[in-house]
Amino acid sequence: LKSVDNDFDDYYDYASIEDGYKVIKADFEFENLKDYTTYVYDSDFRCYADQFLCDDFIYVEDSYFSEAIDSGRKAAASVYYEVPEDADIIEIEFQPSTWYTSKVIFTID
């Protein structure tokens, strides 16, 4: 996790955000330390606010991504979510594949 914009507002004009909600943007960087190509997708991420699943926010350019990362290479991408303005705890989970049971959880301040 490289950075978080807790009040992201650079989205399409026609987007509507539910009253009492805001959009967050989380920027990630990935490095492939394996000896084979690996993949990362926007669907590898989930966001929770106070333990409730949040909606993906798709009304922004490049809101979907699919990256093939060759061995020793890096990639960067962002994820966007609509979260309650009054949420106490916001977490973003990253699970790189449905084949893995382990997850990385990032708590957003």
PADOBA-973388 format. One line per 5 residues: number of its first residue (from 0); their letters; for each residue x, y, z of N, C-alpha, C, O, CB. Coordinates in nm, 2 decimals, always signed. Each point is the difference from the previous one (the first is absolute). Glycine has a CB too. Layout:
% residues N
NUM) A) X,Y,Z,X,Y,Z,X,Y,Z,X,Y,Z,X,Y,Z; ...
//
This chain:
% residues 109
0) LKSVD) +0.09,-0.12,+0.00,-0.09,+0.12,+0.00,+0.09,+0.12,+0.00,+0.08,+0.02,+0.09,-0.27,-0.14,+0.03; +0.18,+0.20,-0.22,+0.08,+0.12,-0.02,-0.06,+0.13,+0.06,+0.06,+0.08,+0.07,+0.04,-0.19,-0.27; -0.23,+0.13,+0.17,-0.07,+0.12,+0.05,-0.15,-0.02,+0.00,-0.05,-0.09,-0.07,+0.24,+0.23,-0.01; -0.26,-0.06,+0.16,-0.15,+0.00,+0.00,-0.05,+0.14,-0.01,+0.05,+0.09,+0.07,-0.05,-0.30,+0.07; -0.10,+0.23,-0.22,-0.07,+0.13,-0.01,-0.14,-0.03,+0.07,-0.08,-0.06,-0.06,+0.20,+0.14,-0.15
5) NDFDD) -0.14,-0.03,+0.33,-0.12,-0.03,+0.08,-0.12,+0.09,-0.04,-0.11,-0.02,+0.05,+0.26,-0.04,+0.13; -0.13,+0.15,-0.28,-0.11,+0.08,-0.04,+0.02,+0.02,-0.15,+0.00,+0.12,-0.05,-0.02,+0.00,+0.27; +0.03,-0.22,-0.30,+0.02,+0.00,-0.14,-0.12,+0.06,-0.07,-0.11,-0.03,+0.02,+0.26,-0.17,-0.01; -0.12,+0.30,-0.10,-0.11,+0.06,-0.07,+0.02,+0.02,-0.15,-0.07,+0.08,-0.07,+0.02,+0.04,+0.28; +0.15,-0.18,-0.27,+0.04,+0.01,-0.14,-0.07,-0.11,-0.08,+0.07,-0.08,-0.06,+0.15,+0.19,+0.12
10) YYDYA) -0.35,-0.12,-0.05,-0.08,-0.10,-0.07,-0.09,+0.07,-0.10,-0.01,+0.12,-0.01,+0.02,-0.28,+0.21; -0.07,+0.07,-0.29,-0.09,+0.05,-0.10,-0.11,+0.09,+0.05,-0.06,-0.03,+0.11,+0.11,-0.17,-0.25; -0.09,+0.30,+0.07,-0.10,+0.10,+0.04,-0.14,-0.07,+0.02,-0.08,+0.04,+0.09,+0.20,+0.14,-0.21; -0.15,-0.29,+0.04,-0.13,-0.06,+0.01,-0.01,-0.10,+0.12,-0.10,-0.06,+0.02,+0.08,+0.09,-0.27; +0.13,-0.05,+0.32,+0.00,-0.09,+0.12,-0.09,+0.05,+0.11,+0.01,+0.12,+0.03,+0.22,-0.20,-0.09
15) SIEDG) -0.30,+0.00,+0.12,-0.08,+0.04,+0.12,+0.05,-0.08,+0.12,+0.02,-0.12,-0.01,-0.22,+0.18,-0.13; +0.22,+0.01,+0.25,+0.04,-0.06,+0.12,-0.11,+0.01,+0.10,-0.06,+0.10,+0.02,+0.30,-0.04,-0.06; -0.27,-0.17,+0.11,-0.10,-0.01,+0.09,+0.02,+0.10,+0.12,+0.12,+0.02,+0.04,-0.16,-0.26,-0.10; -0.06,+0.31,+0.10,+0.01,+0.09,+0.12,+0.06,-0.07,+0.11,-0.03,-0.11,+0.04,-0.17,+0.24,-0.11; +0.30,-0.06,+0.14,+0.07,-0.05,+0.12,+0.12,-0.09,-0.04,+0.06,-0.06,+0.09,-0.28,+0.07,+0.03
20) YKVIK) +0.25,-0.01,-0.25,+0.11,-0.09,-0.05,+0.11,+0.09,-0.06,-0.03,+0.12,-0.04,-0.13,-0.31,+0.01; +0.28,+0.14,+0.01,+0.11,+0.06,-0.07,+0.07,-0.10,-0.08,-0.02,-0.12,+0.02,+0.04,+0.30,+0.16; +0.07,-0.14,-0.26,+0.08,-0.09,-0.08,+0.15,+0.00,+0.05,+0.05,+0.11,+0.02,-0.21,-0.07,-0.22; +0.21,-0.16,+0.22,+0.15,+0.00,+0.03,+0.07,-0.07,-0.12,-0.05,-0.08,-0.07,+0.00,+0.07,+0.32; +0.17,+0.05,-0.27,+0.09,-0.06,-0.10,+0.13,-0.05,+0.07,+0.06,+0.08,+0.08,-0.15,+0.08,-0.26
25) ADFEF) +0.12,-0.28,+0.16,+0.13,-0.06,+0.05,+0.09,-0.04,-0.11,-0.04,-0.07,-0.09,-0.09,-0.01,+0.29; +0.25,+0.13,-0.19,+0.10,-0.02,-0.11,+0.10,-0.11,+0.05,+0.05,+0.00,+0.11,-0.07,+0.23,-0.19; +0.03,-0.34,+0.00,+0.09,-0.11,+0.03,+0.11,-0.01,-0.10,-0.01,+0.03,-0.12,-0.18,-0.15,+0.23; +0.30,+0.06,-0.06,+0.11,-0.04,-0.09,+0.03,-0.14,+0.03,+0.00,-0.05,+0.11,+0.10,+0.29,-0.12; -0.07,-0.31,-0.10,+0.02,-0.15,+0.01,+0.14,-0.03,-0.06,+0.04,+0.06,-0.10,-0.29,-0.11,+0.08
30) ENLKD) +0.32,-0.04,+0.08,+0.13,-0.05,-0.05,-0.01,-0.15,-0.01,-0.03,-0.06,+0.10,+0.16,+0.26,-0.01; -0.09,-0.26,-0.20,+0.00,-0.14,-0.01,+0.14,-0.06,+0.03,+0.09,+0.02,-0.07,-0.27,+0.00,-0.11; +0.18,-0.09,+0.30,+0.13,-0.06,+0.04,+0.01,-0.14,-0.04,+0.09,-0.07,+0.04,-0.09,+0.23,+0.15; -0.10,-0.21,-0.26,+0.00,-0.14,-0.04,+0.08,-0.02,-0.13,+0.04,+0.10,-0.06,-0.27,-0.13,+0.16; +0.25,-0.09,-0.14,+0.08,-0.02,-0.12,-0.09,-0.03,-0.12,+0.04,-0.06,-0.10,+0.15,-0.03,+0.23
35) YTTYV) -0.32,+0.13,-0.12,-0.09,-0.02,-0.11,-0.10,+0.13,+0.00,+0.00,+0.07,+0.10,+0.01,-0.33,-0.08; -0.08,+0.27,-0.13,-0.10,+0.11,-0.01,-0.11,-0.02,+0.10,-0.05,-0.11,+0.01,+0.11,+0.15,-0.25; -0.10,+0.07,+0.31,-0.11,-0.01,+0.09,-0.10,+0.11,-0.04,+0.03,+0.09,-0.08,+0.11,-0.18,+0.27; -0.26,+0.08,-0.14,-0.11,+0.09,-0.04,-0.07,+0.06,+0.12,-0.01,-0.06,+0.11,-0.03,-0.08,-0.31; -0.01,+0.26,+0.18,-0.07,+0.07,+0.11,-0.12,+0.07,-0.07,+0.01,+0.06,-0.11,+0.20,-0.03,+0.26
40) YDSDF) -0.33,-0.04,-0.09,-0.12,+0.06,-0.05,-0.07,+0.09,+0.10,+0.02,-0.02,+0.12,-0.04,-0.19,-0.27; -0.06,+0.30,+0.11,-0.08,+0.08,+0.09,-0.09,-0.09,+0.09,-0.03,+0.04,+0.11,+0.04,+0.15,-0.28; -0.05,-0.30,+0.11,-0.09,-0.09,+0.08,+0.07,-0.08,+0.11,-0.06,-0.07,+0.08,-0.07,+0.04,-0.29; +0.26,+0.05,+0.22,+0.08,-0.06,+0.11,-0.02,+0.08,+0.13,+0.05,-0.04,+0.11,+0.12,-0.05,-0.27; -0.24,+0.20,+0.15,-0.01,+0.09,+0.12,-0.15,+0.01,+0.04,-0.09,-0.01,-0.08,+0.28,+0.15,+0.00
45) RCYAD) -0.21,-0.12,+0.21,-0.13,+0.02,+0.07,+0.02,+0.11,+0.10,+0.11,+0.02,+0.06,-0.19,-0.26,-0.10; -0.02,+0.32,+0.06,+0.00,+0.11,+0.10,-0.11,-0.02,+0.10,-0.11,-0.04,-0.04,+0.21,+0.20,-0.13; -0.07,-0.14,+0.30,-0.09,-0.01,+0.10,+0.00,+0.13,+0.09,+0.11,+0.05,+0.03,-0.09,-0.31,-0.03; -0.14,+0.31,+0.03,-0.01,+0.11,+0.09,-0.08,-0.05,+0.12,-0.12,-0.04,-0.01,+0.13,+0.22,-0.18; +0.05,-0.17,+0.31,-0.06,-0.05,+0.12,-0.06,-0.14,-0.02,-0.11,-0.03,+0.04,+0.06,+0.26,+0.03
50) QFLCD) +0.13,-0.32,-0.14,-0.03,-0.14,-0.02,-0.10,-0.03,-0.11,-0.03,-0.11,-0.03,+0.08,+0.08,+0.26; -0.10,+0.14,-0.30,-0.10,-0.02,-0.11,+0.07,+0.02,-0.13,+0.08,+0.09,-0.02,-0.27,-0.01,+0.17; +0.16,-0.17,-0.24,+0.06,+0.01,-0.14,-0.04,+0.13,-0.07,-0.12,+0.03,+0.00,+0.12,-0.28,-0.01; +0.09,+0.32,-0.05,-0.03,+0.12,-0.07,-0.01,-0.03,-0.15,+0.06,-0.09,-0.05,+0.06,+0.23,+0.23; -0.18,-0.05,-0.25,-0.02,-0.01,-0.14,+0.13,+0.06,-0.07,+0.05,+0.10,+0.04,-0.30,-0.08,-0.02
55) DFIYV) +0.29,-0.09,-0.13,+0.10,+0.05,-0.09,-0.05,+0.13,-0.06,-0.13,+0.01,-0.02,+0.22,-0.24,-0.03; -0.01,+0.32,+0.03,-0.04,+0.13,-0.07,+0.06,+0.00,-0.14,+0.12,+0.00,-0.01,-0.13,+0.13,+0.23; -0.07,-0.14,-0.32,+0.04,-0.02,-0.13,+0.00,+0.12,-0.09,+0.03,-0.01,-0.12,-0.11,-0.22,+0.14; +0.03,+0.34,+0.03,-0.02,+0.12,-0.08,+0.13,+0.09,-0.01,+0.00,+0.12,+0.02,-0.24,-0.13,+0.05; +0.35,-0.06,-0.10,+0.13,+0.07,-0.02,+0.08,-0.07,-0.11,-0.02,-0.13,-0.01,+0.02,+0.20,+0.26
60) EDSYF) +0.08,+0.00,-0.32,+0.08,-0.06,-0.10,+0.09,-0.10,+0.06,+0.06,+0.02,+0.10,-0.07,+0.19,-0.24; +0.03,-0.33,+0.07,+0.09,-0.10,+0.05,-0.05,-0.07,+0.13,+0.09,-0.04,+0.08,+0.10,+0.16,-0.20; -0.32,-0.12,+0.15,-0.04,-0.06,+0.13,+0.02,-0.15,+0.00,+0.00,-0.07,+0.10,-0.17,+0.25,-0.08; +0.18,-0.24,-0.14,+0.02,-0.15,-0.01,+0.15,-0.02,-0.05,+0.05,+0.08,-0.08,-0.30,-0.13,+0.03; +0.31,-0.05,+0.10,+0.13,-0.03,-0.05,+0.03,-0.15,+0.01,-0.06,-0.07,+0.07,+0.14,+0.30,+0.00
65) SEAID) +0.01,-0.27,-0.16,+0.05,-0.13,-0.01,+0.15,+0.01,-0.04,+0.03,+0.04,-0.12,-0.26,-0.14,+0.06; +0.32,+0.06,+0.15,+0.14,+0.02,-0.03,+0.07,-0.14,+0.00,-0.01,-0.08,+0.09,+0.00,+0.31,+0.01; +0.09,-0.25,-0.21,+0.09,-0.12,+0.00,+0.14,+0.06,+0.03,+0.05,+0.09,-0.07,-0.19,-0.22,-0.10; +0.20,+0.08,+0.28,+0.12,+0.05,+0.04,+0.11,-0.11,-0.02,+0.00,-0.10,+0.07,-0.11,+0.26,+0.10; +0.20,-0.13,-0.25,+0.11,-0.09,-0.03,+0.10,-0.01,+0.12,+0.00,+0.09,+0.08,-0.02,-0.05,-0.33
70) SGRKA) +0.09,-0.14,+0.26,+0.10,-0.02,+0.11,+0.09,+0.12,+0.01,+0.06,+0.04,-0.10,-0.07,-0.29,+0.07; +0.03,+0.30,+0.15,+0.08,+0.11,+0.03,-0.05,+0.14,-0.04,+0.07,+0.10,+0.01,+0.11,-0.26,-0.04; -0.30,+0.16,-0.02,-0.06,+0.13,-0.04,-0.10,+0.05,+0.10,-0.04,-0.07,+0.09,+0.07,+0.00,-0.33; -0.08,+0.19,+0.22,-0.09,+0.07,+0.08,-0.12,+0.05,-0.07,+0.00,+0.01,-0.13,+0.18,+0.05,+0.28; -0.29,-0.04,-0.08,-0.12,+0.06,-0.06,-0.07,+0.09,+0.11,+0.02,-0.02,+0.12,-0.05,-0.18,-0.29
75) AASVY) -0.05,+0.29,+0.12,-0.07,+0.09,+0.10,-0.15,+0.01,-0.05,-0.03,+0.00,-0.12,+0.24,+0.13,+0.18; -0.30,-0.12,+0.04,-0.14,+0.01,-0.03,-0.07,+0.06,+0.12,+0.05,+0.00,+0.11,-0.04,-0.20,-0.27; -0.14,+0.24,+0.13,-0.08,+0.06,+0.11,-0.13,-0.07,+0.01,-0.06,-0.05,-0.10,+0.17,+0.27,+0.07; -0.17,-0.22,+0.15,-0.13,-0.05,+0.02,-0.08,+0.11,+0.07,+0.05,+0.09,+0.07,+0.03,-0.33,-0.04; -0.22,+0.24,-0.06,-0.09,+0.10,+0.05,-0.12,-0.06,+0.06,-0.05,-0.10,-0.04,+0.13,+0.25,-0.14
80) YEVPE) -0.12,-0.09,+0.29,-0.12,-0.05,+0.08,-0.08,+0.12,+0.05,+0.04,+0.11,+0.03,+0.09,-0.32,+0.03; -0.26,+0.18,-0.05,-0.10,+0.09,+0.06,-0.02,-0.05,+0.14,-0.05,-0.11,+0.02,-0.06,+0.17,-0.25; +0.14,+0.03,+0.33,+0.00,-0.04,+0.14,-0.08,+0.10,+0.08,-0.01,+0.12,-0.04,+0.23,-0.23,+0.01; -0.28,+0.07,+0.14,-0.07,+0.10,+0.08,+0.10,+0.11,+0.06,+0.11,-0.04,+0.04,-0.28,-0.14,+0.02; +0.12,+0.30,-0.06,+0.09,+0.11,+0.05,+0.03,-0.02,+0.14,+0.11,+0.05,+0.05,-0.21,+0.10,-0.21
85) DADII) +0.01,-0.21,+0.24,+0.02,-0.01,+0.14,+0.06,-0.14,+0.05,-0.01,-0.03,+0.11,-0.18,+0.19,-0.09; +0.25,-0.23,-0.12,+0.06,-0.13,+0.04,+0.11,+0.01,+0.09,+0.09,+0.09,-0.02,-0.16,-0.18,-0.20; +0.08,+0.01,+0.32,+0.11,+0.00,+0.10,+0.12,-0.08,-0.05,+0.11,+0.05,+0.01,-0.28,-0.03,+0.17; +0.15,-0.13,-0.24,+0.11,-0.09,-0.05,-0.03,-0.03,-0.15,-0.10,-0.07,-0.03,+0.14,-0.03,+0.27; +0.06,+0.13,-0.32,-0.01,-0.03,-0.14,+0.12,-0.09,-0.03,+0.11,+0.03,+0.03,-0.23,+0.18,-0.10
90) EIEFQ) +0.09,-0.33,+0.01,+0.11,-0.10,-0.03,-0.01,-0.04,-0.15,-0.11,-0.01,-0.05,+0.11,-0.07,+0.29; +0.11,+0.07,-0.30,+0.01,-0.06,-0.13,+0.07,-0.13,+0.00,+0.11,-0.01,+0.05,-0.11,+0.24,-0.15; -0.07,-0.33,+0.06,+0.06,-0.14,-0.01,+0.06,-0.03,-0.14,-0.07,+0.04,-0.10,-0.09,-0.11,+0.29; +0.27,+0.01,-0.19,+0.06,-0.04,-0.13,+0.02,-0.15,+0.01,+0.08,-0.05,+0.09,+0.03,+0.28,-0.13; -0.17,-0.31,-0.04,+0.02,-0.14,-0.01,+0.04,-0.03,-0.15,-0.09,+0.01,-0.09,-0.08,-0.06,+0.28
95) PSTWY) +0.29,+0.02,-0.22,+0.05,+0.00,-0.13,-0.06,-0.11,-0.09,+0.02,+0.01,-0.12,+0.19,+0.08,+0.21; -0.27,-0.19,-0.04,-0.06,-0.10,-0.08,-0.10,-0.08,+0.08,+0.01,-0.01,+0.12,+0.20,+0.00,-0.26; -0.31,-0.04,+0.08,-0.10,-0.09,+0.07,+0.07,-0.13,+0.04,-0.06,-0.07,+0.09,-0.13,+0.17,-0.22; +0.31,-0.13,+0.08,+0.07,-0.12,+0.04,+0.07,+0.02,+0.13,+0.03,-0.10,+0.07,+0.00,+0.05,-0.31; -0.01,+0.18,+0.29,+0.07,+0.02,+0.12,-0.11,+0.04,+0.11,-0.10,+0.06,-0.03,+0.31,+0.02,-0.09
100) TSKVI) -0.18,-0.13,+0.24,-0.10,+0.03,+0.11,+0.05,+0.12,+0.08,-0.08,+0.06,+0.07,+0.02,-0.30,-0.06; +0.19,+0.27,-0.02,+0.05,+0.12,+0.08,-0.03,+0.13,-0.07,-0.01,+0.01,-0.12,+0.19,-0.16,+0.21; -0.20,+0.25,-0.01,-0.03,+0.14,-0.05,+0.09,+0.09,+0.07,+0.06,-0.02,+0.11,-0.30,-0.04,-0.15; +0.26,+0.18,-0.02,+0.06,+0.11,+0.06,-0.10,+0.10,+0.03,-0.08,+0.04,-0.09,+0.30,-0.08,-0.03; -0.23,+0.10,+0.24,-0.10,+0.09,+0.03,+0.07,+0.14,+0.04,+0.09,+0.00,+0.08,-0.25,-0.18,+0.00
105) FTID) +0.11,+0.28,-0.15,+0.05,+0.14,+0.02,-0.10,+0.08,+0.07,-0.12,+0.01,-0.05,+0.27,-0.03,-0.16; -0.12,+0.07,+0.33,-0.09,+0.09,+0.07,+0.02,+0.14,-0.05,+0.12,+0.05,+0.00,-0.12,-0.20,+0.20; -0.10,+0.22,-0.24,+0.01,+0.14,-0.06,-0.03,+0.10,+0.11,-0.10,-0.01,+0.07,+0.03,-0.08,-0.29; +0.16,+0.18,+0.24,-0.02,+0.11,+0.10,-0.08,+0.11,-0.05,-0.02,+0.10,+0.07,+0.24,-0.16,+0.03
//
